[in-house]
Amino acid sequence: MTPYPADPEWARGPMRLVLTTYPSRERALAAVLGALSRHLAACGNVVPIDSRYWWKGELVTESEALVLFKTVPKRVGALFRFLADDHPYSVPEVVELDVPRVAPGYLRYLTETLDRASLPPRRTPRLTRSGGPRVRGVRPPRRTRGPHRRRSRRTGTTP
């Protein structure tokens, strides 16, 4: 849950990206390590950037480190609180982005790392007598007592 009263209506994806900037690479790496050790994010990427922004009426140019945290929706609120408490800026930029589509393998990695309780149980396929997996909608063959006897239509006798 985010620190807002409710998640935005449009936020329906299984993954969230949380972005923030730090004044140095070292400070950003320390924040990533802190978030990972608390299991607030499964991954954190640190990217060097050149920023230009208005601050107190002046145009400022700085070299910063952008951090992209990958997390699940139920960890976003705790991650926001951690970043607010740990951040060196007086007004830190902390932004949440909803990710509507995620590759199944990466989503499994995220949920295994951060939210084991929400994983669907792994199902083992039921096997048929022949040893293969049972397919929905396909009936197994019925037992027969012997070969079917055909009757001749013309004479009505069995051959």
C-alpha positions as CSV (number, residue, x, y, z in Angstrom):
1,M,0.0,0.0,0.0
2,T,1.2,3.5,-0.8
3,P,1.3,6.3,1.7
4,Y,-1.7,7.8,0.1
5,P,-5.2,7.0,1.4
6,A,-5.8,4.4,-1.4
7,D,-4.0,3.1,-4.4
8,P,-4.9,5.1,-7.6
9,E,-7.7,3.5,-9.5
10,W,-5.5,3.1,-12.6
11,A,-2.8,1.2,-10.7
12,R,-3.7,-2.4,-11.4
13,G,-0.4,-3.9,-12.5
14,P,1.5,-6.6,-10.6
15,M,4.7,-4.6,-10.3
16,R,5.7,-1.1,-9.4
17,L,8.8,1.0,-10.2
18,V,9.8,3.5,-7.6
19,L,12.2,6.2,-8.8
20,T,14.3,8.6,-6.8
21,T,17.6,10.5,-7.2
22,Y,20.6,10.8,-4.8
23,P,23.5,13.3,-4.8
24,S,26.1,10.6,-5.3
25,R,26.5,7.0,-6.5
26,E,27.7,5.9,-3.0
27,R,24.7,7.3,-1.3
28,A,22.4,5.7,-3.9
29,L,24.1,2.3,-3.4
30,A,23.6,2.6,0.4
31,A,19.9,3.3,-0.2
32,V,19.6,0.2,-2.5
33,L,21.3,-2.0,0.1
34,G,19.0,-0.7,2.8
35,A,15.9,-1.4,0.8
36,L,17.1,-4.8,-0.3
37,S,18.0,-5.9,3.2
38,R,14.5,-4.9,4.5
39,H,12.9,-6.8,1.5
40,L,11.2,-3.6,0.3
41,A,12.4,-4.1,-3.2
42,A,13.7,-7.1,-5.2
43,C,16.1,-5.1,-7.3
44,G,17.6,-1.6,-7.4
45,N,19.4,-0.1,-10.4
46,V,21.7,2.9,-10.0
47,V,22.1,5.1,-13.1
48,P,24.3,8.2,-13.4
49,I,22.4,11.2,-14.7
50,D,22.9,14.9,-15.3
51,S,20.0,16.9,-13.7
52,R,18.8,20.4,-14.3
53,Y,16.0,21.8,-12.1
54,W,14.7,24.8,-10.4
55,W,15.5,25.2,-6.8
56,K,14.6,28.3,-4.7
57,G,14.3,30.4,-7.8
58,E,17.6,29.4,-9.4
59,L,18.4,27.0,-12.2
60,V,20.6,24.2,-10.8
61,T,22.8,21.7,-12.8
62,E,24.0,18.6,-10.8
63,S,25.4,15.2,-11.4
64,E,23.1,12.7,-9.6
65,A,22.4,9.0,-9.4
66,L,18.9,7.8,-10.4
67,V,17.7,4.7,-8.5
68,L,15.0,2.5,-10.0
69,F,13.5,0.1,-7.4
70,K,11.5,-2.9,-8.6
71,T,8.9,-4.0,-6.1
72,V,5.4,-5.4,-5.6
73,P,2.3,-3.2,-4.8
74,K,2.1,-4.2,-1.1
75,R,5.7,-3.1,-0.4
76,V,5.4,0.4,-2.0
77,G,4.2,2.2,1.2
78,A,7.0,0.8,3.3
79,L,9.5,1.7,0.6
80,F,8.2,5.2,0.5
81,R,8.5,5.6,4.2
82,F,12.1,4.1,4.2
83,L,13.1,6.5,1.4
84,A,11.5,9.5,3.2
85,D,13.4,8.7,6.5
86,D,16.7,7.9,4.8
87,H,16.9,10.5,2.1
88,P,19.5,13.3,2.2
89,Y,17.4,15.8,0.3
90,S,14.9,18.0,2.1
91,V,12.4,17.5,-0.8
92,P,13.2,14.1,-2.3
93,E,11.7,13.1,-5.6
94,V,10.1,9.7,-4.9
95,V,7.8,8.6,-7.8
96,E,5.8,5.4,-8.1
97,L,5.0,4.0,-11.6
98,D,2.5,1.2,-12.2
99,V,3.8,-1.6,-14.5
100,P,0.7,-3.2,-16.1
101,R,2.6,-6.0,-17.9
102,V,5.5,-8.1,-16.7
103,A,7.1,-11.2,-18.1
104,P,5.9,-14.2,-16.2
105,G,9.4,-15.3,-15.2
106,Y,10.3,-11.9,-13.8
107,L,7.0,-11.6,-12.0
108,R,7.6,-15.0,-10.4
109,Y,11.0,-13.8,-9.3
110,L,9.5,-10.7,-7.7
111,T,6.8,-12.5,-5.8
112,E,9.2,-15.3,-4.7
113,T,11.7,-12.6,-3.4
114,L,9.2,-10.2,-1.8
115,D,5.8,-11.8,-1.3
116,R,5.9,-15.6,-0.9
117,A,2.4,-15.6,0.6
118,S,0.8,-14.4,-2.6
119,L,2.3,-17.1,-4.8
120,P,-0.3,-19.4,-6.3
121,P,0.4,-23.0,-5.2
122,R,2.3,-25.1,-7.7
123,R,0.0,-27.7,-9.1
124,T,1.1,-31.2,-10.0
125,P,-0.7,-32.6,-13.0
126,R,-2.9,-35.6,-12.3
127,L,-1.7,-38.6,-14.3
128,T,-3.8,-41.0,-16.2
129,R,-3.4,-44.8,-16.2
130,S,-1.2,-44.4,-19.2
131,G,1.2,-42.2,-17.2
132,G,0.5,-39.0,-19.2
133,P,-1.0,-35.8,-17.8
134,R,-4.8,-35.5,-17.8
135,V,-6.1,-33.0,-20.2
136,R,-9.3,-31.1,-19.4
137,G,-12.3,-32.0,-21.5
138,V,-10.8,-35.2,-22.7
139,R,-12.4,-38.4,-21.3
140,P,-10.3,-41.5,-20.8
141,P,-11.4,-44.5,-23.0
142,R,-14.1,-46.8,-21.4
143,R,-13.2,-50.3,-20.5
144,T,-14.2,-52.9,-23.1
145,R,-14.8,-56.6,-22.5
146,G,-13.5,-57.8,-25.8
147,P,-13.6,-57.0,-29.5
148,H,-16.8,-55.5,-30.8
149,R,-18.8,-58.0,-32.9
150,R,-20.2,-56.6,-36.1
151,R,-23.5,-57.7,-37.5
152,S,-24.1,-57.8,-41.1
153,R,-26.9,-55.4,-42.1
154,R,-28.0,-57.7,-44.9
155,T,-28.3,-60.9,-43.1
156,G,-28.3,-59.8,-39.4
157,T,-25.7,-62.4,-38.4
158,T,-22.2,-62.1,-37.1
159,P,-19.4,-63.0,-39.5
